């Protein structure tokens, strides 16, 4: 079952269970996926559909927004709003690949460094492109970049 169909089915389940919070988050995800699909159709052909990989990118971006909101709310001392955002993030996380730990990311980044022939921080862009392609949503870009910088600067 595609990611989009899974979300639609989960909306029905949440509605039956009268879970307002989960229903709201899932409807927002569905709306984000529809926006991305409409943009894809305007760029390509009118029959284009969002595949699971593109849907994962959209959901990951939405999850990143939630994480940034949590940090902002905590900085502003708005703990009740941060807790609400964390609950939304928990629902969003159900539709994302499991996040890798730093050791696994380090291994993939080392492979990307070797594949791209990178030797210094000047080659960070090429390493990031290769690493993010192999990780595909399994790691946040900031974490990958931090590890890539460590490896390329020699502070392994």
C-alpha positions as CSV (number, residue, x, y, z in Angstrom):
1,X,0.0,0.0,0.0
2,X,1.4,3.4,-0.9
3,X,2.1,6.0,1.8
4,X,-0.7,8.2,0.5
5,X,-3.2,5.4,0.7
6,X,-2.0,4.4,4.1
7,X,-2.6,7.9,5.4
8,X,-6.1,8.0,3.9
9,X,-6.9,4.7,5.6
10,X,-5.5,5.9,8.9
11,X,-7.7,9.0,8.7
12,X,-10.8,6.8,8.4
13,X,-9.6,4.7,11.4
14,X,-8.9,7.9,13.5
15,X,-12.3,9.3,12.6
16,X,-14.0,6.0,13.7
17,X,-12.0,6.1,17.0
18,X,-12.9,9.8,17.4
19,X,-9.2,10.7,17.9
20,X,-9.4,14.4,17.0
21,X,-5.8,15.2,17.4
22,X,-4.6,12.3,15.2
23,X,-7.3,13.0,12.6
24,X,-6.2,16.6,12.4
25,X,-2.5,15.8,11.9
26,X,-3.3,13.1,9.3
27,X,-5.5,15.5,7.4
28,X,-2.7,18.1,7.4
29,X,-0.3,15.4,6.0
30,X,-2.8,14.5,3.3
31,X,-3.2,18.2,2.4
32,X,0.6,18.6,2.2
33,X,0.8,15.5,-0.1
34,X,-2.0,16.9,-2.3
35,X,-0.1,20.3,-2.5
36,X,3.0,18.5,-3.6
37,X,1.1,16.4,-6.1
38,X,-0.5,19.5,-7.6
39,X,2.9,21.2,-7.9
40,X,4.3,18.0,-9.6
41,X,1.4,17.9,-12.0
42,X,1.9,21.6,-13.0
43,X,5.6,20.9,-13.6
44,X,5.2,17.6,-15.4
45,X,2.1,16.2,-16.9
46,X,-1.5,16.4,-15.6
47,X,-1.6,12.7,-14.7
48,X,1.6,12.6,-12.6
49,X,1.3,11.0,-9.2
50,X,3.4,11.4,-6.1
51,X,5.5,8.3,-5.4
52,X,6.4,7.1,-2.0
53,X,9.9,8.6,-2.1
54,X,8.5,12.0,-2.9
55,X,5.8,11.6,-0.3
56,X,8.5,10.7,2.3
57,X,10.3,13.9,1.5
58,X,7.1,16.0,2.0
59,X,6.4,14.3,5.3
60,X,10.0,14.7,6.4
61,X,9.8,18.4,5.7
62,X,6.6,18.6,7.7
63,X,8.3,16.8,10.6
64,X,11.2,19.2,10.4
65,X,8.8,22.1,10.8
66,X,7.3,20.5,13.9
67,X,10.8,20.0,15.4
68,X,11.7,23.7,14.7
69,X,8.4,24.8,16.2
70,X,9.1,22.7,19.4
71,X,12.5,24.4,19.7
72,X,10.9,27.9,19.2
73,X,8.2,27.3,21.7
74,X,10.6,26.1,24.3
75,X,12.9,29.1,23.8
76,X,9.8,31.3,24.3
77,X,8.8,29.5,27.4
78,X,5.6,28.1,25.8
79,X,5.8,24.5,27.1
80,X,2.1,23.7,26.5
81,X,2.5,24.5,22.8
82,X,5.8,22.5,22.6
83,X,4.0,19.5,24.1
84,X,1.2,19.8,21.5
85,X,3.8,20.0,18.7
86,X,5.6,16.9,20.1
87,X,2.3,15.0,20.0
88,X,1.9,16.0,16.4
89,X,5.5,15.0,15.6
90,X,4.8,11.6,17.1
91,X,2.0,11.0,14.6
92,X,4.2,12.3,11.7
93,X,7.0,10.0,12.8
94,X,4.9,7.0,12.2
95,X,5.1,7.7,8.4
96,X,8.8,8.3,8.2
97,X,11.6,5.8,8.0
98,X,13.3,5.0,11.3
99,X,16.1,7.5,12.0
100,X,19.6,6.1,12.0
101,X,22.0,6.6,14.9
102,X,25.2,8.6,14.5
103,X,27.4,5.5,14.0
104,X,25.3,4.3,11.0
105,X,25.2,7.8,9.5
106,X,29.0,8.0,9.9
107,X,29.4,4.7,8.0
108,X,27.2,6.0,5.1
109,X,29.0,9.4,5.0
110,X,32.4,7.6,4.9
111,X,31.1,5.6,1.9
112,X,30.0,8.9,0.3
113,X,33.4,10.4,0.9
114,X,35.1,7.5,-0.7
115,X,32.7,7.4,-3.6
116,X,33.1,11.1,-4.3
117,X,36.8,11.2,-3.8
118,X,36.4,14.1,-1.4
119,X,39.5,15.3,0.5
120,X,38.6,18.6,2.1
121,X,35.7,20.7,3.3
122,X,35.5,22.2,-0.3
123,X,34.0,18.9,-1.4
124,X,31.2,19.0,1.3
125,X,28.5,19.6,-1.3
126,X,29.4,16.4,-3.3
127,X,29.6,14.4,-0.1
128,X,26.2,15.7,1.1
129,X,24.6,14.9,-2.2
130,X,25.8,11.3,-2.2
131,X,25.2,10.8,1.5
132,X,21.6,12.1,1.4
133,X,20.8,10.0,-1.6
134,X,21.9,6.9,0.2
135,X,20.1,7.9,3.5
136,X,16.8,8.9,1.9
137,X,15.0,10.4,4.9
138,X,16.6,8.1,7.4
139,X,18.7,10.9,8.8
140,X,18.2,14.7,9.3
141,X,20.4,16.8,7.0
142,X,21.9,18.8,9.9
143,X,23.2,15.6,11.5
144,X,24.6,14.3,8.2
145,X,26.3,17.7,7.6
146,X,27.8,17.8,11.0
147,X,29.3,14.3,10.6
148,X,30.5,15.0,7.1
149,X,32.2,18.2,8.3
150,X,33.9,16.2,11.1
151,X,35.2,13.6,8.6
152,X,36.3,16.0,6.0
153,X,38.1,18.3,8.5
154,X,40.0,15.3,9.9
155,X,38.5,15.4,13.4
156,X,37.3,11.8,13.0
